[in-house]
Amino acid sequence: MAPTSKYAAMSRRAALTAAALASMAVMAGCTAKTGGAAEGDMALGAAEGAKVTVVEYASVTCGHCAAWNEEVWPEFKTKYVDTKKVRYVFREFPTPPQDIAVAGFLIARCAGPDKYFDVVEDIMASQKEWLAGVAPRTTLFRAGQAAGLSEQQINDCIRDKSAIEAMEKRIKAGINAGVTGTPYFMVNGVKVADSSLSGLSEAIDAELAK
């Protein structure tokens, strides 16, 4: 998936940073628990301070993340998020190809909190189109425009220095939390390896019962 030179230049600094940080993740010895709020969190469901917080580290270019979003998320959302039994927090952890992941997350944030998750879901779903030969840039801009952004706003968004720096901080925070791959789930700060609905439910229900 070779982007055009213009597209590659849009978020190259953040992409290179993401690549470097991702390569460090496997060497990160920190296993800090980060179930609490963090700067830049995007959340749904219960309010901050809820009895149970579920954190997902994911990437819009991660195939397993897209599969989870398609196969597990709808029922998970109905069972726990819509009912406000848990606070669901999504944290960005760009995976290869990093330039596409970084640009996608920047566009989602520019769309605003109300449309952020719609853009993320749209981009994840478009992975199937990439495999069919559709240029990722085409789908990223389409997702941004569907959220109400103009082409110029999208271009400005993914060149925003402060937004890129903020993303770099979020990536570093993920590595410091011990994240080595995506999707990566934590329930009240404890990693849950089984990301199936039953696996997550077991951990969540145990916390809710306390």
C-alpha positions as CSV (number, residue, x, y, z in Angstrom):
1,M,0.0,0.0,0.0
2,A,2.3,2.7,-1.3
3,P,0.9,6.2,-0.6
4,T,1.5,9.1,-3.0
5,S,4.4,11.3,-2.1
6,K,2.0,14.1,-1.2
7,Y,0.1,11.8,1.2
8,A,3.3,10.3,2.6
9,A,4.5,13.8,3.6
10,M,1.3,14.7,5.5
11,S,2.1,12.9,8.7
12,R,5.6,11.6,8.1
13,R,7.0,12.9,11.3
14,A,4.3,11.2,13.4
15,A,4.6,8.0,11.2
16,L,8.3,7.8,11.8
17,T,7.9,8.4,15.5
18,A,5.2,5.8,15.7
19,A,7.4,3.3,13.9
20,A,10.3,3.9,16.2
21,L,8.2,3.7,19.3
22,A,6.5,0.6,18.1
23,S,9.8,-1.1,17.6
24,M,10.6,-0.2,21.2
25,A,7.4,-1.7,22.5
26,V,8.8,-5.2,22.5
27,M,11.7,-4.1,24.6
28,A,9.6,-2.1,27.1
29,G,9.9,-3.8,30.5
30,C,7.3,-1.6,32.1
31,T,4.1,-3.4,33.1
32,A,2.4,-0.4,34.7
33,K,-1.3,-0.6,35.2
34,T,-3.1,2.2,33.5
35,G,-6.8,1.8,34.3
36,G,-7.3,5.4,35.2
37,A,-7.9,8.4,33.0
38,A,-5.2,9.6,30.7
39,E,-4.8,12.8,28.6
40,G,-6.4,12.4,25.2
41,D,-8.7,9.5,26.2
42,M,-11.8,9.0,24.0
43,A,-14.5,7.3,25.9
44,L,-18.1,6.0,25.8
45,G,-20.5,4.6,28.3
46,A,-20.3,5.4,32.0
47,A,-18.8,8.5,33.4
48,E,-15.2,8.9,34.5
49,G,-14.8,7.2,37.9
50,A,-17.1,4.3,37.0
51,K,-16.8,1.0,38.9
52,V,-15.4,-0.7,35.8
53,T,-13.2,0.8,33.1
54,V,-12.3,-1.1,30.0
55,V,-9.4,0.2,28.1
56,E,-8.7,-0.9,24.5
57,Y,-5.4,0.0,22.7
58,A,-6.0,-0.4,19.0
59,S,-5.0,0.8,15.6
60,V,-7.1,1.6,12.5
61,T,-4.7,-0.4,10.4
62,C,-4.8,-3.5,12.6
63,G,-6.7,-6.4,11.1
64,H,-7.4,-8.1,14.4
65,C,-8.7,-4.7,15.7
66,A,-11.0,-4.4,12.7
67,A,-12.3,-8.0,13.3
68,W,-13.0,-7.3,16.9
69,N,-14.8,-4.1,16.0
70,E,-17.0,-6.0,13.6
71,E,-17.6,-9.2,15.4
72,V,-17.4,-8.4,19.2
73,W,-18.0,-4.6,19.6
74,P,-21.7,-4.5,18.7
75,E,-22.7,-7.0,21.4
76,F,-20.1,-5.6,23.8
77,K,-21.5,-2.1,23.3
78,T,-25.1,-3.3,23.8
79,K,-24.3,-5.2,26.9
80,Y,-21.9,-2.9,28.7
81,V,-21.6,0.5,27.1
82,D,-25.1,1.5,26.2
83,T,-26.3,0.3,29.6
84,K,-23.5,2.4,31.2
85,K,-22.3,-0.6,33.2
86,V,-18.7,0.2,32.2
87,R,-16.6,3.1,30.9
88,Y,-15.1,2.1,27.6
89,V,-11.8,3.9,26.8
90,F,-10.2,3.8,23.4
91,R,-6.5,4.6,23.1
92,E,-4.6,5.0,19.9
93,F,-1.6,2.8,19.2
94,P,-0.6,3.0,15.5
95,T,0.6,-0.1,13.8
96,P,2.0,-0.6,10.3
97,P,1.5,1.0,7.9
98,Q,2.0,3.8,10.5
99,D,1.5,6.7,8.1
100,I,-2.0,5.5,7.4
101,A,-2.8,4.8,11.0
102,V,-1.5,8.1,12.2
103,A,-3.3,10.1,9.5
104,G,-6.5,8.1,10.3
105,F,-6.4,8.9,14.0
106,L,-5.7,12.6,13.3
107,I,-8.7,12.8,11.0
108,A,-10.9,11.1,13.6
109,R,-9.9,13.6,16.2
110,C,-10.5,16.6,13.9
111,A,-14.0,15.2,13.3
112,G,-14.7,15.9,17.0
113,P,-15.7,13.8,20.0
114,D,-19.2,13.2,18.7
115,K,-17.9,11.7,15.4
116,Y,-14.6,10.3,16.5
117,F,-15.8,6.7,16.9
118,D,-17.7,6.8,13.6
119,V,-14.6,7.8,11.7
120,V,-12.5,5.1,13.5
121,E,-15.1,2.4,12.7
122,D,-15.3,3.6,9.1
123,I,-11.6,3.4,8.6
124,M,-11.3,0.0,10.2
125,A,-14.1,-1.3,7.9
126,S,-12.3,0.1,4.9
127,Q,-9.3,-2.3,5.4
128,K,-11.2,-4.8,3.2
129,E,-11.1,-2.2,0.4
130,W,-7.4,-1.8,0.8
131,L,-6.9,-5.5,0.1
132,A,-9.0,-5.0,-3.0
133,G,-6.6,-2.3,-4.3
134,V,-8.4,0.9,-3.1
135,A,-5.9,3.5,-2.0
136,P,-6.0,4.0,1.8
137,R,-5.8,7.8,1.2
138,T,-9.1,7.6,-0.7
139,T,-10.9,5.9,2.2
140,L,-9.3,8.2,4.8
141,F,-10.5,11.3,3.1
142,R,-13.9,9.7,2.5
143,A,-14.3,9.0,6.2
144,G,-13.3,12.5,7.1
145,Q,-15.6,14.1,4.6
146,A,-18.5,11.8,5.8
147,A,-17.9,13.4,9.2
148,G,-18.2,16.9,7.8
149,L,-14.6,17.8,7.1
150,S,-13.6,19.5,3.9
151,E,-10.5,18.3,1.9
152,Q,-8.6,21.3,3.1
153,Q,-9.6,20.7,6.7
154,I,-8.3,17.1,6.4
155,N,-5.1,18.2,4.9
156,D,-4.6,20.8,7.6
157,C,-5.6,18.3,10.3
158,I,-2.9,15.7,9.4
159,R,-0.2,18.4,9.2
160,D,-1.1,19.8,12.6
161,K,2.1,19.9,14.6
162,S,0.5,20.1,18.0
163,A,-1.9,17.2,17.2
164,I,1.1,15.1,16.0
165,E,3.0,15.9,19.2
166,A,0.0,14.9,21.3
167,M,-0.2,11.6,19.5
168,E,3.5,11.0,20.1
169,K,2.8,11.4,23.8
170,R,-0.1,9.0,23.7
171,I,2.0,6.4,21.9
172,K,4.8,6.7,24.5
173,A,2.2,6.3,27.3
174,G,1.0,3.1,25.7
175,I,4.5,1.7,25.6
176,N,5.0,2.7,29.2
177,A,1.8,0.8,30.1
178,G,3.4,-2.3,28.6
179,V,1.4,-2.5,25.4
180,T,3.2,-4.6,22.8
181,G,0.5,-5.2,20.2
182,T,-3.1,-4.5,19.3
183,P,-5.8,-5.0,20.2
184,Y,-4.8,-4.9,23.9
185,F,-7.5,-4.8,26.6
186,M,-7.4,-4.0,30.2
187,V,-10.2,-4.2,32.8
188,N,-9.6,-1.9,35.7
189,G,-6.0,-1.7,34.9
190,V,-5.4,-5.5,34.5
191,K,-4.6,-7.0,31.1
192,V,-7.2,-9.4,29.7
193,A,-5.7,-11.7,27.1
194,D,-8.9,-13.2,25.9
195,S,-10.6,-10.4,23.9
196,S,-13.7,-12.5,23.1
197,L,-17.0,-11.3,24.5
198,S,-17.0,-14.2,27.0
199,G,-13.4,-13.5,28.0
200,L,-14.0,-9.8,28.6
201,S,-17.3,-10.5,30.3
202,E,-15.7,-12.8,32.8
203,A,-13.3,-10.1,33.9
204,I,-15.9,-7.3,33.8
205,D,-18.6,-9.2,35.7
206,A,-16.1,-10.1,38.4
207,E,-15.3,-6.5,38.9
208,L,-19.0,-5.4,38.8
209,A,-19.8,-8.0,41.5
210,K,-17.2,-6.6,43.9
